[in-house]
Amino acid sequence: MPELPEVETTRRGIQPYVLQKKLERVIIRQPMLRWPIADELPLKITGQKITQLTRRGKYILFGFRNGTLLLHLGMSGSLRLVAKNTQPGKHDHVDFVLSSKILRFTDPRRFGSILWTEQDPMQHKLLNHLGPEPLEETFSTEYLYKKSRHRKTPIKNFIMDSKIVVGIGNIYANEALFLTGIRPTLLAGKVSKTKYQLLIKNIRLVLSQAIQQGGTTLQDFVGGDGNPGYFKQQLKVYGRAGEPCVNCKKPLKEIRLGQRSTVYCSHCQR
């Protein structure tokens, strides 16, 4: 699944081509995504200018004068800019036609979503329960430490809970915990404030590096320019079970936590 860096990479990649641009047409070939695309959507946004392009969690928000489009890439979706004469493929479900290009939504598994709201998007039921953004100041040591008290949830599951903080998916949770020296199974309530301070620093580090380098290549994901991300080449633990730890050279271990693959070093992560 595209995680926060992949979504932010996509947003940044398409922004110069869509911001303040008018939609000439909206072509919906397959409306049945995770939730059906509203029949009236083309009427709502055709001829309208995209005035804002932001992100909340893993949602890309297209702001219009009359409302907001909430787009989620799902498990394997992508947004790409293609030439107007580019023929659609089997899984190219929606085209947002601009003056010079097409912003094309592709989703082989159809777990993505395209929703419309004319209310405050931050009050939408899919967004109003979300925790702070990990790269913003509201995600502080004091906040995370306070939220963790008396929690008997493993620390990895805790930081992956979108009600606590958004966008820390499996890959980046593995990486940040390794850099901080915290074993993924340690209960969140047992982590010290000092460790939380370091963990926040490392969460921001791995996410920022991933965004800078274009996201992590995962299966079908490609960035807004059609190119895959390259952060996967620098992963220190995720996907490396049985390989030597980059620090102590002992074999990395793999377990399942919350039905997710979890890789760690039993020597470096206490």
VMD Tcl script that draws the C-alpha trace (Angstrom):
set ca {
  {0.00 0.00 0.00}
  {1.32 3.48 -0.78}
  {2.26 5.07 2.53}
  {2.57 8.72 3.54}
  {5.83 9.39 1.66}
  {4.40 7.87 -1.54}
  {1.23 9.94 -1.22}
  {3.15 13.13 -0.46}
  {5.52 12.39 -3.36}
  {2.51 12.05 -5.65}
  {0.99 15.29 -4.38}
  {4.22 17.20 -4.92}
  {4.75 15.59 -8.31}
  {1.39 16.59 -9.76}
  {1.03 19.96 -8.04}
  {2.81 22.11 -10.66}
  {0.57 20.67 -13.38}
  {-2.82 20.84 -11.67}
  {-2.82 23.73 -9.19}
  {-4.83 26.70 -10.46}
  {-5.70 24.69 -13.57}
  {-9.26 24.21 -14.83}
  {-10.75 20.79 -15.39}
  {-12.06 20.52 -18.92}
  {-13.67 17.13 -18.44}
  {-13.96 14.21 -16.04}
  {-14.14 10.71 -17.52}
  {-15.28 7.92 -15.20}
  {-14.86 4.47 -16.73}
  {-15.28 2.47 -13.54}
  {-17.22 4.11 -10.70}
  {-17.14 1.08 -8.40}
  {-14.09 1.66 -6.25}
  {-13.99 1.10 -2.49}
  {-17.05 3.33 -2.43}
  {-18.97 4.25 -5.61}
  {-17.99 7.53 -7.23}
  {-20.95 9.92 -7.07}
  {-22.83 10.21 -10.36}
  {-22.92 13.98 -10.06}
  {-19.15 14.40 -9.57}
  {-18.37 15.40 -13.21}
  {-21.08 18.06 -13.06}
  {-19.68 19.39 -9.79}
  {-16.10 19.91 -10.92}
  {-16.06 20.18 -14.73}
  {-15.07 23.72 -15.61}
  {-13.86 24.37 -12.07}
  {-10.33 25.40 -11.13}
  {-8.25 23.40 -8.65}
  {-7.44 26.07 -6.08}
  {-5.71 23.91 -3.47}
  {-3.82 20.63 -3.37}
  {-3.11 19.34 0.12}
  {-2.71 16.06 1.99}
  {-4.22 14.71 5.20}
  {-2.86 11.34 6.21}
  {-2.98 9.23 3.05}
  {-5.69 11.33 1.39}
  {-4.91 13.87 -1.33}
  {-7.33 16.79 -1.16}
  {-8.22 18.71 -4.32}
  {-9.79 22.00 -3.30}
  {-12.34 23.68 -5.56}
  {-14.41 26.84 -5.07}
  {-17.50 24.72 -4.42}
  {-16.04 21.80 -2.44}
  {-13.24 19.29 -1.96}
  {-12.33 16.05 -3.69}
  {-10.85 13.43 -1.34}
  {-8.72 10.88 -3.18}
  {-7.15 7.77 -1.65}
  {-4.79 5.55 -3.64}
  {-5.93 2.36 -1.91}
  {-3.66 -0.69 -2.02}
  {-2.04 -0.24 -5.41}
  {-3.45 2.91 -6.95}
  {-1.54 5.70 -8.64}
  {-2.06 9.15 -10.12}
  {-0.09 9.88 -13.27}
  {0.11 12.72 -15.73}
  {-0.18 11.48 -19.30}
  {-0.51 13.05 -22.72}
  {-4.02 13.65 -23.97}
  {-3.69 11.07 -26.73}
  {-2.65 8.28 -24.30}
  {-5.11 5.42 -24.56}
  {-6.43 4.13 -21.23}
  {-5.50 0.69 -19.96}
  {-7.64 -1.91 -18.26}
  {-7.27 -0.41 -14.78}
  {-7.34 3.28 -15.73}
  {-10.64 4.11 -14.08}
  {-10.82 7.93 -14.00}
  {-9.36 10.74 -16.09}
  {-9.24 14.35 -14.95}
  {-8.72 16.17 -18.25}
  {-6.73 19.40 -18.07}
  {-5.86 21.79 -20.89}
  {-2.55 20.12 -21.79}
  {-2.52 16.78 -19.95}
  {-4.65 14.13 -18.29}
  {-4.36 13.31 -14.61}
  {-5.13 9.59 -14.69}
  {-6.21 7.49 -11.71}
  {-5.19 3.84 -12.01}
  {-6.24 1.24 -9.46}
  {-5.91 -2.48 -10.29}
  {-7.47 -3.67 -7.04}
  {-10.11 -0.94 -6.80}
  {-9.49 -0.31 -3.10}
  {-8.94 3.39 -3.72}
  {-11.61 6.04 -3.37}
  {-12.72 9.34 -4.90}
  {-15.18 11.19 -2.70}
  {-16.76 14.66 -2.80}
  {-17.74 16.97 0.03}
  {-19.04 20.51 0.14}
  {-18.44 20.77 3.90}
  {-15.20 21.35 5.78}
  {-13.10 18.36 4.60}
  {-11.38 18.11 7.99}
  {-14.78 17.26 9.50}
  {-15.38 14.44 7.02}
  {-15.92 11.10 8.76}
  {-12.78 9.69 7.15}
  {-10.59 12.53 8.45}
  {-12.08 13.91 11.65}
  {-10.69 11.15 13.88}
  {-7.11 11.29 12.62}
  {-4.17 12.08 14.86}
  {-1.56 14.76 14.10}
  {0.72 14.74 11.08}
  {4.13 13.27 12.01}
  {6.07 16.08 10.35}
  {4.17 18.85 12.13}
  {4.89 20.41 15.53}
  {1.69 19.04 17.11}
  {3.35 15.61 17.01}
  {5.53 16.30 20.04}
  {7.31 14.27 22.69}
  {4.88 15.48 25.35}
  {1.88 14.51 23.19}
  {3.13 11.02 22.36}
  {4.37 10.26 25.86}
  {1.03 11.31 27.37}
  {-0.95 9.24 24.87}
  {1.17 6.18 25.63}
  {0.71 6.08 29.39}
  {-0.86 2.84 30.64}
  {-1.04 1.52 27.07}
  {-0.46 -2.22 26.82}
  {-0.22 -2.13 23.03}
  {3.13 -3.00 21.41}
  {4.96 0.19 20.50}
  {4.94 -0.66 16.79}
  {1.15 -1.03 16.73}
  {0.82 2.13 18.82}
  {2.68 4.39 16.38}
  {0.84 2.81 13.43}
  {-2.55 3.75 14.92}
  {-3.91 6.62 12.79}
  {-5.83 7.95 15.79}
  {-2.48 8.51 17.51}
  {-0.52 9.78 14.51}
  {-1.19 9.48 10.79}
  {0.92 8.01 8.05}
  {3.42 5.82 9.88}
  {2.93 2.65 7.90}
  {4.59 -0.70 8.40}
  {7.80 0.02 6.54}
  {8.57 3.27 8.31}
  {7.56 1.96 11.74}
  {10.09 -0.87 11.34}
  {12.80 1.54 10.27}
  {12.19 4.19 12.95}
  {12.11 1.65 15.77}
  {15.39 0.14 14.58}
  {17.09 3.54 14.48}
  {15.79 4.28 17.98}
  {16.83 0.90 19.41}
  {13.33 -0.04 20.57}
  {12.07 -3.61 20.18}
  {8.72 -3.55 18.32}
  {7.04 -5.74 20.95}
  {7.83 -3.43 23.87}
  {4.60 -2.07 25.35}
  {3.98 1.58 24.51}
  {3.40 2.41 28.16}
  {6.87 1.13 29.04}
  {8.76 3.45 26.69}
  {10.47 6.38 28.42}
  {9.98 10.03 27.50}
  {13.62 10.22 26.40}
  {13.09 7.30 24.02}
  {9.91 8.89 22.66}
  {11.84 12.06 21.93}
  {14.39 10.07 19.93}
  {11.65 8.01 18.26}
  {9.88 11.13 17.01}
  {13.18 12.41 15.62}
  {13.73 9.13 13.75}
  {10.15 8.92 12.48}
  {10.60 12.35 10.95}
  {14.00 11.35 9.58}
  {12.83 8.22 7.74}
  {9.69 9.91 6.41}
  {11.59 12.99 5.24}
  {14.24 10.86 3.55}
  {11.58 8.82 1.81}
  {9.76 11.92 0.57}
  {13.01 13.46 -0.63}
  {13.98 10.33 -2.51}
  {10.59 9.72 -4.05}
  {8.86 7.19 -1.83}
  {9.34 3.45 -1.52}
  {8.85 1.17 -4.51}
  {6.18 -1.37 -3.60}
  {4.62 -3.63 -6.22}
  {2.46 -1.47 -8.49}
  {3.14 1.92 -6.94}
  {4.65 4.62 -9.13}
  {5.03 8.31 -8.44}
  {3.12 11.16 -10.06}
  {5.70 11.34 -12.84}
  {5.35 7.61 -13.58}
  {8.69 6.75 -11.99}
  {9.10 4.44 -9.00}
  {10.54 5.62 -5.71}
  {14.00 4.59 -4.58}
  {13.98 4.70 -0.80}
  {13.63 0.91 -0.66}
  {17.29 0.59 -1.53}
  {18.20 2.16 1.82}
  {15.92 0.20 4.14}
  {17.85 -1.16 7.09}
  {15.45 -3.83 8.42}
  {12.18 -4.06 6.48}
  {12.29 -6.94 4.00}
  {15.70 -8.09 5.29}
  {14.73 -10.91 7.67}
  {17.64 -13.33 8.13}
  {20.16 -10.89 6.71}
  {22.89 -9.38 8.90}
  {22.10 -6.28 10.95}
  {23.85 -3.24 9.49}
  {25.19 -2.46 12.96}
  {26.05 -5.68 14.82}
  {25.94 -8.15 11.88}
  {23.68 -10.59 13.77}
  {20.77 -12.04 11.70}
  {17.62 -9.94 11.73}
  {14.50 -11.63 13.11}
  {10.98 -11.55 11.71}
  {7.72 -11.90 13.63}
  {4.07 -11.01 13.02}
  {2.57 -8.09 14.93}
  {-0.99 -7.09 14.14}
  {-0.81 -9.40 11.11}
  {2.09 -7.34 9.77}
  {5.63 -8.43 9.01}
  {7.92 -7.03 11.68}
  {11.68 -7.21 11.32}
  {14.12 -6.21 14.06}
  {17.51 -6.87 15.56}
  {17.29 -8.74 18.88}
  {20.71 -7.38 19.85}
  {20.37 -3.69 18.92}
  {16.69 -3.29 19.82}
  {16.05 -3.88 23.52}
}
mol new
graphics top color blue
foreach p $ca { graphics top sphere $p radius 0.5 }
foreach p [lrange $ca 0 end-1] q [lrange $ca 1 end] { graphics top cylinder $p $q radius 0.2 }
display resetview
